[in-house]
Amino acid sequence: MTLLNNALSSTAHRLNEHLLNTFPSPDPWVICCNLSRPDGTPEAGTENKIVATLLGLTPQTTVANYNPTHGSGDGYTPVQPPLFLNAFILFTANFAGARYLDGLNMLSRTIGFFQANPVFSAQNLPGLDPGIDKLTFEMEHLSFEDQSTVMAAQKALYLPSVAYKLRGMVFQSDGLVAEIPAIS
């Protein structure tokens, strides 16, 4: 499982557990997928669910403690700097008709969950990739225009949703670039 996949699926699983404790159901309340297929038809199985969707990734530029070389025996190995990424996750209440108010309730519970649990680590999020020290969730402001653009990009009509910035994913290549002998 990739780092990004693990971060999103582990978080959605924990949110789903929280919602199931309050509202028992034989089916999950939270699923990770797109709202619609590439042809614009609704994604099957998303009705009456909170749909967690990756909106995009951006580099996190505030982290700058990087050592470009590591000692390796009799020399040094240059390594690429780690890539710190922010992921933007959209939680959409895909409830319609008579279930619309249920969807708003589930969305409110989702916001409350992240308000009470803004930081996840291996201690409070079982199954989290060992390469992830911690994940931090911050609610992200989307203007009405941004919300419209996001829904149009997903080929969906407007649905109530909330966006979060997920911080804490660090991608580090294990590939050896070169070995530089030590100066003697």
Residue pairs with C-beta under 8 A, 6 or more apart in sequence:
1 9
1 129
3 129
3 131
3 132
3 169
3 171
4 54
4 57
4 87
4 169
6 127
6 128
6 129
6 132
7 87
7 128
7 129
7 132
7 135
7 166
7 168
7 169
8 32
8 52
8 54
8 87
8 89
8 166
9 32
10 120
10 125
10 126
10 127
10 128
10 129
11 52
11 89
11 120
11 125
11 135
11 137
11 166
12 30
12 31
12 32
12 52
13 30
13 127
14 117
14 120
14 125
15 30
15 50
15 52
15 91
15 110
15 113
16 28
16 29
16 30
18 109
18 113
19 29
19 30
19 50
19 106
19 109
19 110
19 113
20 28
20 29
22 109
23 29
23 106
28 49
29 49
29 50
29 106
30 49
30 50
30 51
30 52
30 91
31 45
31 46
31 49
31 50
31 51
31 52
32 51
32 52
32 53
33 43
33 45
33 46
33 51
33 52
33 53
34 43
34 51
34 53
34 154
35 42
35 43
35 46
35 51
35 53
35 92
35 94
35 154
35 155
35 156
35 159
36 42
36 43
36 154
36 155
36 156
37 43
38 155
40 155
42 156
43 51
46 94
47 94
47 95
47 96
48 94
48 95
48 99
48 102
48 103
49 94
50 91
50 92
50 93
50 94
50 106
50 107
50 110
51 90
51 91
51 92
51 94
52 89
52 90
52 91
53 89
53 90
53 92
53 154
54 87
54 88
54 89
54 90
55 88
55 89
55 90
55 150
55 163
56 87
56 88
57 85
57 86
57 87
57 88
58 85
58 86
58 88
59 83
59 84
59 85
59 86
60 84
60 85
60 86
60 167
63 84
66 81
66 82
68 78
68 79
68 81
69 76
69 77
69 78
69 79
69 180
70 76
70 77
70 79
71 77
72 179
74 181
74 182
75 179
75 180
75 181
75 182
76 179
76 180
76 182
77 176
77 177
77 178
77 179
77 180
78 177
78 178
78 180
79 173
79 177
80 172
80 173
80 175
80 177
82 170
82 171
82 172
83 170
83 171
83 172
84 169
84 170
85 169
85 170
85 171
86 165
86 166
86 167
86 169
87 165
87 166
87 169
88 140
88 163
88 164
88 165
88 166
89 163
89 164
89 166
90 150
90 161
90 162
90 163
91 107
91 110
91 161
91 162
91 163
91 164
92 156
92 159
92 160
92 161
93 103
93 104
93 106
93 107
93 159
93 160
93 161
94 103
94 159
95 102
95 103
95 104
95 106
96 103
103 159
103 160
104 160
107 160
107 161
107 162
110 162
111 139
111 162
114 137
114 139
114 164
117 124
117 137
118 136
118 137
118 138
119 134
119 135
119 136
119 137
120 128
120 134
120 135
120 136
120 137
121 128
121 133
121 134
121 135
122 128
122 130
122 132
125 135
128 135
131 170
131 172
132 168
132 169
132 170
133 168
133 170
134 168
135 166
135 167
135 168
135 169
136 166
136 167
136 168
137 164
137 165
137 166
137 167
138 164
138 165
138 167
139 162
139 163
139 164
139 165
140 163
140 164
140 165
141 163
142 150
142 163
147 158
147 161
148 158
150 161
150 163
151 157
151 158
151 159
